[in-house]
């Protein structure tokens, strides 16, 4: 049906010209006349379809920049075909010039109502036809370029948003254990300290240390040590169920729990649960003087913040309680003030 189309090439490779015209007309003489009118125009690639039943598929396949659609064709009404173009996802925006045998205002109005972009009585003057073809095609080409640029911009924005989320995650989370890092803990602790003072609600800190972790690293190597840290972090994280509660890697083998709205007794219960779950891991520790598997020591401190107090004091109390637990033999919990 086409004078020069290569159906074996991808659609994007077939368009060596900037403008591609598809004529749908059952009269070969009309097709040949229009071909000659457009012959010699280096920016125009001309294709034709004599069978209206194949027009929709052909338009979708070659994706022209303009369709010249005859109105009177065997078996298919040209206006119905215009409506079908507008319903097809590959053709709905392609400009359509309707070719009619006569000037009829009612038919012209119906053509525009069905979705045509222009109406020409055939055969038009060559200069006029070229002007209409270039006008509508260039509009369509520019629209496709604008739409593609908009899609590219949206994709770039999506990628940038994803990258920003990743960067935010990297800045607030420990890369080894994938739990919040000390920086994020400090930010959250500051906010919860202010909330505790404002609402007169308790705030607890639990400092956690893996017992004799240096010996573990020395005996089994740093890769095993990294796996152990990740396993401990996973258990600690999975045993916090309130949205405001936070576990963070504080440094080395040390972790910290931030428990807003929790007093010392409640924090101790959570600490006991953490210690029990770590023991259930049964991670072997061949050189430990405490146990034959990994254990943790925990220090608990709680307060209700006031304007005279400092957040550092609560951290200091929890750290002192942790030191007391380690000094007493490790694998146990100490509460500041008890």
C-alpha positions in Angstrom: 0.0 0.0 0.0 3.0 2.3 0.4 5.3 3.5 -2.2 8.5 3.3 -0.1 7.9 1.9 3.4 10.3 -0.7 4.8 8.1 -2.8 7.2 11.2 -4.7 8.5 12.7 -1.6 10.1 11.6 -0.3 13.5 9.1 2.6 13.3 11.6 5.1 14.6 14.1 4.0 11.9 11.7 4.4 9.0 11.2 8.2 9.4 14.1 9.6 7.5 12.0 12.6 6.7 10.7 15.1 9.3 7.2 14.9 7.9 5.3 11.7 7.1 2.0 11.8 5.3 -0.4 8.9 5.1 -3.2 9.2 2.4 -6.2 7.0 2.9 -8.2 6.9 -0.4 -9.6 4.1 -2.5 -8.8 5.8 -5.8 -5.2 5.0 -7.1 -5.4 8.0 -9.4 -5.9 10.3 -6.4 -3.0 8.7 -4.6 -0.7 9.0 -7.7 -1.7 12.7 -8.2 -1.0 13.6 -4.6 2.3 11.6 -4.7 3.4 13.7 -7.7 2.3 16.9 -5.9 4.5 16.1 -3.0 7.4 14.6 -5.1 10.6 16.6 -4.7 9.8 17.8 -1.2 12.8 16.6 0.7 11.2 16.9 4.1 8.0 14.9 3.2 7.7 11.1 3.2 4.5 10.0 1.4 2.6 6.8 2.1 -0.9 5.7 0.9 -3.5 3.1 1.8 -6.2 2.1 -0.6 -8.1 -0.2 1.7 -10.0 1.7 4.5 -10.1 -1.5 6.5 -6.3 -1.4 6.8 -5.9 2.3 7.5 -6.1 2.2 11.3 -3.5 -0.5 11.6 -1.2 1.2 9.1 -1.5 4.5 10.8 -0.6 2.9 14.2 2.3 1.1 12.6 4.1 3.9 10.8 2.8 6.7 13.0 2.6 9.5 10.4 2.7 13.2 11.3 -0.5 13.8 9.2 -3.4 11.7 7.8 -5.1 12.7 4.6 -8.5 11.0 4.9 -11.0 10.6 2.1 -14.7 10.8 3.1 -16.3 8.5 0.6 -14.9 5.0 0.6 -16.3 1.5 0.0 -17.6 -0.3 3.1 -16.2 2.3 5.5 -17.5 5.9 6.0 -14.6 8.3 6.2 -16.1 10.2 9.1 -16.4 6.9 11.1 -12.8 6.3 10.4 -11.9 9.7 11.7 -13.7 8.8 15.0 -11.8 5.5 15.1 -8.4 7.3 14.8 -9.4 9.5 17.8 -10.2 6.4 19.8 -6.9 4.6 19.1 -4.1 5.2 21.6 -1.5 5.4 18.8 -3.5 7.7 16.6 -5.6 9.9 18.7 -3.4 13.0 18.4 -2.3 12.7 14.8 -3.6 15.6 12.7 -6.2 14.6 10.2 -7.1 16.6 7.0 -10.4 15.4 5.5 -10.6 15.3 1.7 -14.1 15.9 0.3 -15.4 16.0 -3.2 -17.4 19.2 -2.4 -17.7 22.1 0.0 -20.6 21.2 2.4 -20.9 23.1 5.6 -22.9 20.3 7.3 -20.3 17.6 6.4 -17.5 20.0 7.3 -19.1 20.6 10.8 -19.5 16.9 11.3 -15.9 16.2 10.3 -14.7 18.7 12.9 -17.0 17.2 15.5 -15.6 13.7 14.8 -12.0 15.0 15.4 -10.7 16.3 12.1 -8.2 19.1 12.2 -8.9 20.5 8.7 -11.1 20.1 5.7 -10.0 20.4 2.1 -11.9 20.0 -1.2 -9.9 17.7 -3.5 -7.9 18.2 -5.3 -6.5 21.3 -3.7 -3.9 23.6 -5.1 -0.3 22.3 -4.5 0.9 25.3 -2.7 -2.1 25.3 -0.4 -1.8 21.6 0.3 1.9 21.8 1.1 1.2 24.7 3.5 -1.5 22.8 5.3 0.6 19.6 5.5 3.6 21.5 6.9 1.4 23.5 9.3 -0.3 20.5 10.9 2.7 18.3 10.8 5.0 20.8 12.5 2.4 21.4 15.2 2.2 17.7 15.8 6.0 17.3 15.7 6.4 20.1 18.2 3.8 18.6 20.4 5.5 15.3 20.5 8.8 17.0 21.3 7.2 19.0 24.1 5.5 15.9 25.5 8.7 13.9 25.3 10.6 16.8 27.1 7.9 16.8 29.7 8.1 13.1 30.2 11.9 13.3 30.5 11.5 16.1 33.0 9.1 14.1 35.1 11.5 11.1 34.9 14.4 13.3 36.0 12.4 14.7 38.9 11.4 11.2 39.9 15.0 10.0 39.8 16.1 13.1 41.7 13.4 12.5 44.4 14.6 8.9 44.7 18.2 10.0 44.9 17.3 12.5 47.6 15.5 9.8 49.6 18.5 7.6 49.3 20.9 10.4 50.3 18.6 11.2 53.3 18.6 7.6 54.3 22.4 7.4 54.0 22.9 10.5 56.1 20.6 9.2 58.9 21.3 5.5 58.8 24.3 3.3 59.6 25.5 1.6 56.4 26.4 -1.7 58.1 23.4 -2.3 60.2 20.8 -0.2 58.3 19.5 1.3 61.5 19.6 5.0 62.4 23.1 6.3 63.2 24.3 8.5 66.0 23.5 11.7 64.1 19.9 10.8 63.6 19.7 9.7 67.2 21.0 13.1 68.4 18.4 14.9 66.2 15.5 12.7 67.6 16.8 12.9 71.2 16.8 16.6 71.1 13.2 16.8 69.9 12.0 14.2 72.5 13.8 16.0 75.3 11.9 19.2 74.4 8.6 17.2 74.2 9.3 15.6 77.6 9.8 19.1 79.2 6.8 20.6 77.5 4.4 17.7 78.3 5.9 16.6 81.6 6.2 13.0 80.2 9.0 10.5 81.1 11.9 9.8 78.7 14.2 6.8 78.9 17.5 5.9 77.4 19.0 2.4 77.2 22.7 2.1 76.4 23.6 -1.4 75.1 27.0 -3.0 74.6 27.9 -6.4 73.1 29.9 -8.2 75.7 33.6 -8.6 74.9 33.1 -7.9 71.2 36.8 -7.2 70.7 37.6 -10.8 71.6 34.9 -11.9 69.1 36.5 -9.9 66.3 40.0 -11.1 67.2 38.9 -14.7 67.2 36.6 -14.8 64.2 37.6 -11.8 62.1 36.0 -8.6 61.2 33.6 -10.0 58.5 32.1 -12.2 61.2 32.0 -9.2 63.5 30.1 -7.2 60.9 27.5 -10.0 60.6 27.1 -10.2 64.3 26.6 -6.4 64.6 23.9 -6.6 61.8 22.2 -9.5 63.5 22.1 -7.7 66.9 20.8 -4.5 65.3 18.0 -6.5 63.5 16.9 -8.1 66.8 16.9 -4.7 68.6 15.0 -3.0 65.8 12.4 -5.8 65.5 11.5 -5.6 69.2 10.5 -1.9 69.2 6.9 -1.6 68.2 5.9 2.0 69.0 6.5 4.5 66.2 8.3 7.0 68.5 10.7 4.4 69.9 14.2 4.3 68.2 17.2 2.1 68.2 20.5 3.5 66.8 24.1 2.4 66.4 25.9 4.7 68.8 29.4 3.6 67.9 31.5 0.4 67.5 29.6 -2.4 69.3 27.4 0.1 71.2 23.7 0.7 70.6 21.2 3.1 72.2 17.4 3.0 72.6 15.3 6.1 72.8 12.0 5.5 74.5 9.7 8.5 74.7 6.8 8.3 77.2 8.5 5.4 79.0 9.6 5.5 82.7 12.5 3.5 84.2 10.3 0.5 85.0 9.0 0.3 81.5 12.4 0.8 80.0 13.8 -2.1 82.1 11.1 -4.4 80.8 12.1 -3.6 77.3 15.8 -4.0 78.1 15.1 -7.4 79.6 13.2 -8.4 76.4 16.1 -7.2 74.3 18.7 -9.2 76.3 16.5 -12.3 76.1 16.1 -12.1 72.3 19.8 -11.6 71.8 20.5 -14.7 73.8 18.1 -16.6 71.6 20.2 -15.9 68.6 22.8 -18.3 70.0 25.6 -16.7 68.1 28.8 -18.6 69.2 31.4 -16.5 71.1 34.4 -18.9 71.6 36.6 -16.5 73.6 33.9 -14.9 75.9 34.4 -15.1 79.6 30.7 -14.5 80.1 29.0 -17.1 77.9 29.6 -19.4 75.1 27.4 -17.2 72.8 26.9 -13.5 72.3 25.3 -11.5 75.2 24.7 -7.8 75.9 25.0 -5.5 78.8 22.4 -2.7 79.2 22.2 0.5 81.2 18.9 2.2 81.7 18.2 5.8 82.7 14.9 7.8 82.8 13.8 11.3 83.6 11.2 14.0 83.0 13.0 16.8 81.3 13.0 20.3 82.8 14.5 23.6 81.8 17.4 23.3 84.3 18.4 19.8 83.1 20.5 18.9 80.1 20.0 16.0 77.7 23.7 15.0 78.2 22.9 14.2 81.8 20.4 11.5 80.8 22.9 10.0 78.4 25.6 10.2 81.1 23.3 8.4 83.6 22.6 5.6 81.1 26.3 5.3 80.3 27.1 5.0 84.0 24.5 2.3 84.4 25.9 0.4 81.5 29.4 0.7 83.0 28.0 -0.7 86.3 26.5 -3.7 84.4 29.8 -4.4 82.7 31.7 -4.0 86.0 29.4 -6.4 87.7 30.2 -9.2 85.3 28.3 -8.2 82.0 25.2 -9.9 80.6 22.9 -8.0 82.8 20.9 -4.8 83.3 21.5 -1.8 85.6 19.1 1.1 86.1 20.5 4.5 87.1 19.7 5.4 90.7 19.0 1.8 91.8 
